Amino acid sequence: MAATLRTNRDFRLLWMSGLFAVLGTQMTALALPLLVLRETGSAVQAGAISTVSVTAVLITMLPGGVMADRVERRRLMRLCDVGSFCAVGALVVAVWTGHVPLPLVLLVAGAGAVIGSLYGPAAFGLMRSVVPPEDMGTATARLQARTATARLVGPMVGGALFGLHPVLPFLAEAIGLLLSTICVALVRTRSRSETRAGSAFSKAELTAGLSFLWRLPYLRTVLLVFGLGMNFAFGALTFTALTVFSGGGRSGLGGGTVVTFISVGALTGALLAPRLRPERHTWVLIAATCWFCVASALAMAWVRVPLFAGLLCAACMCLSTVASIGFLSTLLAVTPGDRVGRVQSAAGFLSSLVQPFGPLAGGALLTAFGSRATFGAIATVLAVSAAVVTFAPSARPGPAVVAAAASSRSGASPGPTESSRATESSAATEPSGPAEDGSPAPSAPYEEETHADAIADGGTPANRTPVNGALAHETGADRTGAGSPRP
């Protein structure tokens, strides 16, 4: 960890907060469907948990971003942690008493997903305030490494605890959420947008993040191709590999090898990212990831060795993680401070929209055409995505985006920023935005709007007010109660 991050008290508290909660979530991610299977014996009811969680996330993700731009973010995170703790606590009591009705399980899973939709954008904005722009790439990589480690260890620990007693993994998550709440409460930094968003359910506010992303050709192209197309195809690829190399579910060794190597690849990519400085080579990394996935899909169509497939999936995940960190750093660098929550939610919404359908498509192709044709079809979709990323001019950042990102990371000429660098000890001396009592702060919507317009129109922001900050966002991080995803 960079020396400045090592001495950054608030970053260490947020890092530990996420570690406690993500580890608990990963333990219950396996234990929750096992609990439903144990109680009901129905695979359909067990599968309903994931359906409810994903549906709740997609419905509430955009309103959650608006709320993160309206409320003081540390306070919102504390409320979310308390809510998650209460939801998991109710499940602990139910399991301990031996009466676990399915409606309660679905309610807890749905509540956890809704809480996650609020927590993610708030954590995104607060992390941007806690970490200096020049350290944001390293901070993002450390968050990714933390999540990848929890995903690697959590399910194994959760399965072992469930074998001892069904209540233990849920009790462990409740304890983790309690510790997470304490860590967030100890954070001194405050973060609130200077320009508060309007109603969480108005059309203008719900689409503000999507509109901002759509107006920037680079962000729009990468999110549509790398976020939508690649997520869909890679989900189909990993599900197909899991099915094929586990012998259609007859052998856990082959499938377990693939899953383990995917987690190892994500962890490796997060550890390598700070050394590679991916924000400087994002387009090359994204293109390389797409083409390597094409080659991997074609190779798995002909080579039926689980270890080989696991290594290929690990390499794909490693490249994807490094490329994502680079892209996410650029995303936050060009995002106005008063729209951090809504832009983060919009990007997460686009990236998550098709993920549930990848495994479904892979399974349908396997049933209809067999494994070799399925891998070939997936390779074709990946190749189309790779070609667009490689040859489309809009897939490259361009001078305006590069200039905005560079000025943000260097901290030069900071423009309208959030009131987030004010801490409890320095609030009286440092210019700050609204206090926790909700009193309004002066806003500067005109400067931020003109900056966004300059980039969208292809101009350079050199003579305009640059947006200060860089990205702190965990891609795909699970951070909520009852095993449901929190962005």
C-alpha positions as CSV (number, residue, x, y, z in Angstrom):
1,M,0.0,0.0,0.0
2,A,1.3,3.5,-0.8
3,A,2.8,5.3,2.1
4,T,0.2,8.1,2.0
5,L,-2.6,5.5,2.1
6,R,-0.9,3.7,5.0
7,T,-1.1,6.8,7.0
8,N,-4.6,7.8,5.8
9,R,-6.7,7.0,8.9
10,D,-10.1,7.3,7.2
11,F,-9.1,5.2,4.2
12,R,-7.9,2.4,6.6
13,L,-11.2,2.6,8.4
14,L,-13.2,2.3,5.2
15,W,-11.0,-0.5,4.0
16,M,-11.5,-2.5,7.2
17,S,-15.3,-1.7,7.2
18,G,-15.6,-3.2,3.7
19,L,-13.4,-6.2,4.7
20,F,-15.7,-7.1,7.6
21,A,-18.9,-6.7,5.6
22,V,-17.7,-8.3,2.4
23,L,-16.3,-11.3,4.1
24,G,-19.6,-11.8,6.0
25,T,-21.6,-11.4,2.8
26,Q,-19.5,-14.0,1.0
27,M,-20.0,-16.5,3.8
28,T,-23.8,-16.2,3.5
29,A,-23.8,-16.1,-0.3
30,L,-23.3,-19.9,-0.1
31,A,-25.1,-20.4,3.2
32,L,-28.4,-18.7,2.2
33,P,-29.4,-21.0,-0.7
34,L,-28.2,-24.0,1.3
35,L,-30.5,-22.9,4.1
36,V,-33.5,-22.7,1.8
37,L,-32.7,-26.1,0.3
38,R,-32.4,-27.5,3.8
39,E,-35.7,-26.1,4.9
40,T,-37.8,-26.6,1.8
41,G,-35.9,-29.1,-0.5
42,S,-36.9,-26.9,-3.4
43,A,-34.2,-25.7,-5.9
44,V,-36.7,-23.3,-7.4
45,Q,-37.3,-21.5,-4.1
46,A,-33.5,-21.4,-3.5
47,G,-33.1,-19.8,-6.9
48,A,-35.8,-17.2,-6.1
49,I,-33.4,-15.6,-3.6
50,S,-31.0,-14.5,-6.4
51,T,-33.9,-13.4,-8.6
52,V,-35.3,-11.2,-5.9
53,S,-31.9,-9.7,-5.1
54,V,-31.0,-8.9,-8.7
55,T,-34.4,-7.5,-9.4
56,A,-34.3,-5.3,-6.3
57,V,-30.8,-4.0,-7.2
58,L,-31.8,-3.1,-10.8
59,I,-35.0,-1.3,-9.6
60,T,-33.3,0.7,-6.9
61,M,-29.8,1.4,-8.3
62,L,-30.6,4.7,-10.0
63,P,-32.7,6.1,-7.1
64,G,-29.9,5.1,-4.8
65,G,-27.5,7.3,-6.7
66,V,-29.8,10.2,-6.4
67,M,-30.1,9.7,-2.7
68,A,-26.3,9.6,-2.4
69,D,-26.2,13.0,-4.0
70,R,-28.8,14.4,-1.6
71,V,-27.7,13.1,1.8
72,E,-24.5,13.4,3.7
73,R,-22.8,10.2,2.5
74,R,-21.1,9.0,5.7
75,R,-24.5,9.3,7.5
76,L,-26.2,7.4,4.7
77,M,-23.5,4.6,5.0
78,R,-24.1,4.3,8.7
79,L,-27.8,4.0,8.3
80,C,-27.3,1.3,5.6
81,D,-25.0,-0.7,7.9
82,V,-27.5,-0.5,10.7
83,G,-30.2,-1.6,8.4
84,S,-28.2,-4.5,7.1
85,F,-27.3,-5.5,10.7
86,C,-31.0,-5.5,11.6
87,A,-32.0,-7.6,8.6
88,V,-29.3,-10.2,9.2
89,G,-30.1,-10.2,12.9
90,A,-33.7,-11.1,12.1
91,L,-32.5,-14.0,10.0
92,V,-30.1,-15.2,12.8
93,V,-33.1,-15.3,15.3
94,A,-35.2,-17.2,12.8
95,V,-32.5,-19.8,12.1
96,W,-31.7,-20.2,15.8
97,T,-35.3,-20.8,16.7
98,G,-35.7,-23.3,13.8
99,H,-38.4,-21.5,12.0
100,V,-37.3,-19.9,8.7
101,P,-40.2,-19.0,6.5
102,L,-39.4,-18.3,2.9
103,P,-41.1,-14.9,2.8
104,L,-38.7,-13.8,5.6
105,V,-35.7,-15.0,3.6
106,L,-36.9,-13.2,0.5
107,L,-37.7,-10.0,2.5
108,V,-34.2,-10.0,4.0
109,A,-32.5,-10.6,0.6
110,G,-34.6,-7.8,-1.0
111,A,-33.9,-5.4,1.8
112,G,-30.2,-6.2,1.6
113,A,-30.2,-5.4,-2.1
114,V,-32.1,-2.1,-1.6
115,I,-29.7,-1.1,1.1
116,G,-26.8,-2.0,-1.2
117,S,-28.1,0.3,-3.9
118,L,-27.9,3.2,-1.4
119,Y,-24.6,2.2,0.2
120,G,-22.6,1.8,-3.0
121,P,-22.9,5.4,-4.4
122,A,-22.5,6.8,-1.0
123,A,-19.2,4.9,-0.4
124,F,-18.1,5.9,-3.9
125,G,-18.5,9.6,-3.1
126,L,-17.0,9.4,0.4
127,M,-13.9,7.5,-0.9
128,R,-13.3,10.2,-3.4
129,S,-13.3,12.7,-0.5
130,V,-11.0,10.5,1.7
131,V,-8.3,9.7,-0.8
132,P,-6.2,12.3,-2.6
133,P,-6.5,12.2,-6.4
134,E,-2.9,11.0,-7.0
135,D,-3.5,8.0,-4.8
136,M,-6.9,7.0,-6.1
137,G,-5.7,4.3,-8.6
138,T,-3.8,2.6,-5.8
139,A,-6.7,2.9,-3.4
140,T,-9.1,1.4,-6.0
141,A,-6.7,-1.5,-6.5
142,R,-6.6,-2.2,-2.8
143,L,-10.3,-2.3,-2.6
144,Q,-10.4,-4.7,-5.5
145,A,-7.8,-6.9,-3.8
146,R,-9.8,-6.9,-0.6
147,T,-13.0,-8.0,-2.3
148,A,-11.2,-10.7,-4.4
149,T,-9.7,-12.1,-1.2
150,A,-13.0,-12.2,0.5
151,R,-14.6,-13.9,-2.5
152,L,-11.9,-16.5,-2.5
153,V,-12.0,-17.3,1.3
154,G,-15.6,-16.4,2.3
155,P,-17.6,-19.2,0.6
156,M,-15.3,-21.9,1.9
157,V,-15.5,-20.5,5.5
158,G,-19.3,-20.1,5.1
159,G,-19.7,-23.6,3.9
160,A,-17.6,-25.0,6.8
161,L,-19.5,-23.0,9.4
162,F,-22.9,-24.0,7.9
163,G,-21.8,-27.7,8.3
164,L,-21.2,-27.1,12.0
165,H,-24.5,-25.2,12.5
166,P,-26.7,-23.4,10.0
167,V,-26.8,-20.2,12.2
168,L,-23.1,-19.7,12.3
169,P,-22.4,-18.0,8.9
170,F,-25.3,-15.6,9.5
171,L,-24.1,-14.8,13.0
172,A,-20.6,-14.2,11.6
173,E,-22.1,-11.8,9.0
174,A,-24.0,-10.0,11.7
175,I,-20.8,-9.5,13.7
176,G,-19.0,-8.3,10.6
177,L,-21.7,-5.7,9.9
178,L,-21.5,-4.5,13.5
179,L,-17.7,-4.0,13.2
180,S,-18.3,-2.4,9.8
181,T,-20.8,0.1,11.4
182,I,-18.2,1.0,14.1
183,C,-15.5,1.6,11.5
184,V,-17.7,3.9,9.4
185,A,-18.8,5.8,12.5
186,L,-15.1,6.5,13.3
187,V,-14.5,8.1,9.9
188,R,-14.0,11.8,10.3
189,T,-14.4,12.9,6.7
190,R,-17.8,14.3,5.6
191,S,-19.0,14.2,2.0
192,R,-22.0,16.0,0.5
193,S,-22.6,17.3,-2.9
194,E,-22.6,21.1,-3.0
195,T,-25.6,21.0,-5.4
196,R,-28.2,18.7,-3.9
197,A,-30.1,16.4,-6.2
198,G,-33.9,16.7,-6.5
199,S,-36.5,14.0,-5.9
200,A,-35.1,10.5,-6.0
201,F,-38.0,9.4,-8.3
202,S,-38.1,12.3,-10.7
203,K,-37.2,11.4,-14.3
204,A,-34.6,14.2,-14.6
205,E,-32.7,12.9,-11.5
206,L,-33.0,9.2,-12.3
207,T,-31.5,9.8,-15.8
208,A,-28.9,12.4,-14.8
209,G,-26.1,9.9,-14.6
210,L,-27.2,8.1,-17.7
211,S,-27.4,11.4,-19.6
212,F,-23.9,12.4,-18.5
213,L,-22.4,9.0,-19.6
214,W,-24.3,9.2,-22.9
215,R,-22.9,12.6,-23.8
216,L,-19.3,11.5,-23.5
217,P,-18.5,9.2,-26.5
218,Y,-15.7,7.4,-24.8
219,L,-17.6,6.6,-21.7
220,R,-20.7,5.6,-23.7
221,T,-18.8,3.3,-26.0
222,V,-16.7,1.5,-23.4
223,L,-19.7,1.0,-21.1
224,L,-21.9,-0.4,-23.9
225,V,-19.2,-2.7,-25.3
226,F,-17.0,-3.5,-22.3
227,G,-19.8,-3.1,-19.7
228,L,-22.7,-4.7,-21.5
229,G,-21.4,-6.8,-24.3
230,M,-18.3,-8.2,-22.5
231,N,-20.1,-8.8,-19.2
232,F,-22.8,-10.8,-21.0
233,A,-20.4,-12.8,-23.1
234,F,-18.0,-13.4,-20.2
235,G,-20.8,-14.6,-18.0
236,A,-21.9,-17.0,-20.6
237,L,-18.2,-18.1,-21.1
238,T,-17.6,-18.8,-17.4
239,F,-20.9,-20.6,-16.9
240,T,-20.2,-22.8,-20.0
241,A,-16.7,-23.6,-18.7
242,L,-18.1,-24.5,-15.3
243,T,-20.7,-26.8,-16.8
244,V,-18.5,-28.4,-19.3
245,F,-15.5,-29.0,-17.1
246,S,-17.6,-30.3,-14.2
247,G,-19.0,-33.0,-16.5
248,G,-22.5,-31.5,-16.4
249,G,-22.4,-31.2,-12.7
250,R,-21.1,-34.8,-12.0
251,S,-17.7,-33.7,-10.8
252,G,-17.1,-30.8,-8.4
253,L,-13.3,-30.8,-9.0
254,G,-13.3,-29.5,-12.5
255,G,-15.9,-26.8,-11.9
256,G,-14.3,-25.9,-8.6
257,T,-11.0,-25.4,-10.4
258,V,-12.5,-22.9,-12.8
259,V,-14.2,-20.9,-10.0
260,T,-11.1,-20.8,-7.9
261,F,-8.9,-19.7,-10.7
262,I,-11.4,-16.9,-11.6
263,S,-11.1,-15.6,-8.0
264,V,-7.3,-15.9,-8.1
265,G,-7.2,-14.0,-11.4
266,A,-9.3,-11.1,-9.9
267,L,-7.0,-10.9,-6.9
268,T,-3.9,-11.0,-9.1
269,G,-5.2,-8.2,-11.3
270,A,-6.0,-6.0,-8.3
271,L,-2.5,-6.6,-6.9
272,L,-0.8,-5.8,-10.2
273,A,-2.8,-2.7,-11.1
274,P,-0.8,-0.2,-8.9
275,R,2.4,-1.3,-10.6
276,L,1.0,-1.1,-14.1
277,R,-0.7,2.4,-13.7
278,P,-3.7,1.2,-15.9
279,E,-5.2,4.7,-16.1
280,R,-2.5,5.6,-18.5
281,H,-3.1,2.6,-20.8
282,T,-6.8,2.0,-20.5
283,W,-7.6,1.5,-24.2
284,V,-4.8,-0.9,-24.8
285,L,-5.8,-3.0,-21.7
286,I,-9.4,-3.1,-22.7
287,A,-8.6,-4.2,-26.2
288,A,-6.1,-6.8,-25.0
289,T,-8.7,-8.1,-22.6
290,C,-11.4,-8.5,-25.3
291,W,-9.0,-10.3,-27.8
292,F,-7.6,-12.6,-25.1
293,C,-11.2,-13.6,-24.2
294,V,-11.8,-14.4,-27.8
295,A,-8.7,-16.6,-27.9
296,S,-9.6,-18.3,-24.6
297,A,-13.1,-19.2,-25.8
298,L,-11.8,-20.7,-29.0
299,A,-9.1,-22.6,-27.0
300,M,-11.7,-24.1,-24.6
301,A,-13.7,-25.3,-27.5
302,W,-10.9,-27.7,-28.4
303,V,-8.9,-28.4,-25.2
304,R,-10.9,-30.2,-22.5
305,V,-8.5,-29.9,-19.5
306,P,-10.0,-28.2,-16.4
307,L,-6.6,-26.8,-15.3
308,F,-6.0,-25.2,-18.7
309,A,-9.5,-23.7,-18.7
310,G,-9.0,-22.4,-15.2
311,L,-5.8,-20.7,-16.2
312,L,-7.4,-19.1,-19.2
313,C,-10.3,-17.8,-17.1
314,A,-7.9,-16.5,-14.5
315,A,-5.9,-14.6,-17.1
316,C,-9.1,-13.1,-18.6
317,M,-10.2,-12.0,-15.1
318,C,-6.8,-10.6,-14.3
319,L,-6.7,-8.5,-17.5
320,S,-10.3,-7.4,-17.0
321,T,-9.7,-6.3,-13.4
322,V,-6.7,-4.2,-14.4
323,A,-8.5,-2.6,-17.4
324,S,-11.6,-1.9,-15.2
325,I,-9.5,-0.1,-12.6
326,G,-8.0,2.1,-15.3
327,F,-11.4,2.9,-16.8
328,L,-13.0,3.6,-13.4
329,S,-10.2,6.0,-12.6
330,T,-10.9,8.0,-15.7
331,L,-14.7,7.8,-15.1
332,L,-14.4,9.6,-11.7
333,A,-11.8,12.0,-13.0
334,V,-14.3,13.5,-15.4
335,T,-17.4,13.2,-13.2
336,P,-18.7,16.5,-11.7
337,G,-18.7,16.4,-7.9
338,D,-22.4,17.0,-7.6
339,R,-23.2,14.0,-9.7
340,V,-20.8,11.3,-8.3
341,G,-23.6,9.1,-6.9
342,R,-25.8,9.3,-10.0
343,V,-23.0,8.6,-12.4
344,Q,-21.7,5.7,-10.3
345,S,-25.2,4.2,-10.1
346,A,-25.7,4.7,-13.9
347,A,-22.5,3.0,-14.7
348,G,-23.2,0.1,-12.3
349,F,-26.7,-0.2,-13.8
350,L,-25.5,-0.5,-17.3
351,S,-22.8,-3.0,-16.3
352,S,-25.3,-5.1,-14.3
353,L,-28.2,-5.0,-16.7
354,V,-27.3,-8.1,-18.8
355,Q,-25.2,-10.1,-16.3
356,P,-28.1,-12.4,-15.2
357,F,-28.7,-13.3,-18.9
358,G,-25.2,-14.5,-19.7
359,P,-25.4,-17.8,-17.9
360,L,-28.9,-18.3,-19.2
361,A,-27.7,-17.8,-22.8
362,G,-24.8,-20.2,-22.2
363,G,-27.0,-22.9,-20.8
364,A,-29.5,-22.5,-23.7
365,L,-26.7,-22.8,-26.3
366,L,-25.2,-25.8,-24.5
367,T,-28.6,-27.6,-24.5
368,A,-29.3,-26.8,-28.2
369,F,-25.9,-27.1,-29.9
370,G,-23.3,-28.7,-27.6
371,S,-20.2,-27.3,-26.0
372,R,-18.0,-26.7,-29.0
373,A,-20.6,-24.7,-30.9
374,T,-21.4,-22.8,-27.7
375,F,-17.8,-21.7,-27.2
376,G,-17.6,-20.7,-30.8
377,A,-20.8,-18.6,-30.5
378,I,-19.4,-16.9,-27.4
379,A,-16.1,-16.3,-29.2
380,T,-18.0,-14.6,-32.0
381,V,-19.8,-12.2,-29.6
382,L,-16.5,-11.4,-27.9
383,A,-14.8,-10.8,-31.3
384,V,-17.5,-8.3,-32.2
385,S,-16.9,-6.4,-28.9
386,A,-13.1,-6.6,-29.4
387,A,-13.4,-5.2,-33.0
388,V,-15.5,-2.3,-31.8
389,V,-13.1,-1.5,-29.0
390,T,-10.1,-1.7,-31.3
391,F,-11.3,0.2,-34.3
392,A,-14.0,2.6,-33.2
393,P,-12.6,6.1,-32.7
394,S,-15.0,6.7,-29.8
395,A,-13.5,3.8,-27.8
396,R,-10.3,5.9,-27.3
397,P,-10.3,8.5,-24.5
398,G,-9.3,11.4,-26.8
399,P,-7.4,14.6,-25.7
400,A,-10.3,16.2,-23.8
401,V,-10.9,13.2,-21.5
402,V,-7.1,12.6,-21.1
403,A,-6.6,16.3,-20.2
404,A,-9.5,16.2,-17.7
405,A,-8.2,13.1,-16.1
406,A,-4.6,14.3,-15.9
407,S,-5.6,17.7,-14.4
408,S,-7.7,15.9,-11.8
409,R,-4.9,13.4,-10.8
410,S,-2.4,16.2,-10.5
411,G,-4.7,18.2,-8.4
412,A,-4.1,21.3,-10.5
413,S,-6.6,24.1,-10.5
414,P,-9.3,22.3,-8.5
415,G,-12.7,23.5,-9.4
416,P,-16.0,23.0,-7.7
417,T,-15.6,20.1,-5.3
418,E,-17.6,18.6,-2.6
419,S,-17.5,19.7,1.0
420,S,-15.9,16.4,1.8
421,R,-12.4,17.2,2.8
422,A,-13.7,18.9,5.9
423,T,-13.2,16.7,9.0
424,E,-14.5,16.9,12.5
425,S,-11.2,18.5,13.6
426,S,-10.9,21.0,10.7
427,A,-14.5,21.9,9.8
428,A,-14.1,25.3,11.4
429,T,-11.1,26.3,9.4
430,E,-11.5,24.6,6.1
431,P,-14.1,25.7,3.5
432,S,-16.9,23.2,3.7
433,G,-20.3,22.5,2.3
434,P,-23.4,21.6,4.1
435,A,-23.1,20.4,7.7
436,E,-24.7,17.3,8.9
437,D,-27.6,19.3,10.1
438,G,-28.6,19.7,6.5
439,S,-27.9,23.4,6.0
440,P,-27.3,24.2,2.4
441,A,-24.0,25.1,0.9
442,P,-23.3,27.3,-2.0
443,S,-23.2,25.5,-5.3
444,A,-21.5,26.0,-8.6
445,P,-23.6,24.1,-11.1
446,Y,-22.6,26.4,-14.0
447,E,-18.8,25.6,-13.8
448,E,-19.4,21.9,-13.6
449,E,-21.9,21.9,-16.4
450,T,-19.6,23.8,-18.7
451,H,-16.8,21.4,-18.0
452,A,-19.0,18.4,-18.9
453,D,-20.1,20.2,-22.0
454,A,-16.6,20.9,-23.0
455,I,-15.6,17.2,-22.9
456,A,-18.8,16.1,-24.5
457,D,-18.3,18.5,-27.4
458,G,-14.7,17.4,-27.9
459,G,-13.2,20.6,-26.6
460,T,-10.4,20.9,-24.1
461,P,-11.1,21.8,-20.5
462,A,-7.8,23.7,-20.2
463,N,-9.5,27.0,-20.0
464,R,-12.4,25.8,-17.9
465,T,-12.8,24.6,-14.4
466,P,-11.5,21.0,-14.1
467,V,-13.2,18.5,-11.9
468,N,-10.9,17.4,-9.1
469,G,-10.9,13.8,-8.0
470,A,-10.5,10.3,-9.2
471,L,-12.4,7.1,-8.8
472,A,-12.8,4.9,-5.8
473,H,-15.2,2.2,-6.7
474,E,-15.3,-1.5,-6.1
475,T,-16.4,-3.2,-9.3
476,G,-18.7,-6.1,-8.5
477,A,-18.1,-5.9,-4.8
478,D,-20.6,-7.6,-2.5
479,R,-21.3,-5.5,0.5
480,T,-24.6,-6.2,2.2
481,G,-26.6,-8.4,4.4
482,A,-28.0,-11.8,3.5
483,G,-25.8,-12.5,0.6
484,S,-27.2,-10.0,-1.8
485,P,-25.0,-7.7,-3.9
486,R,-24.0,-4.2,-2.8
487,P,-22.1,-2.3,-5.5
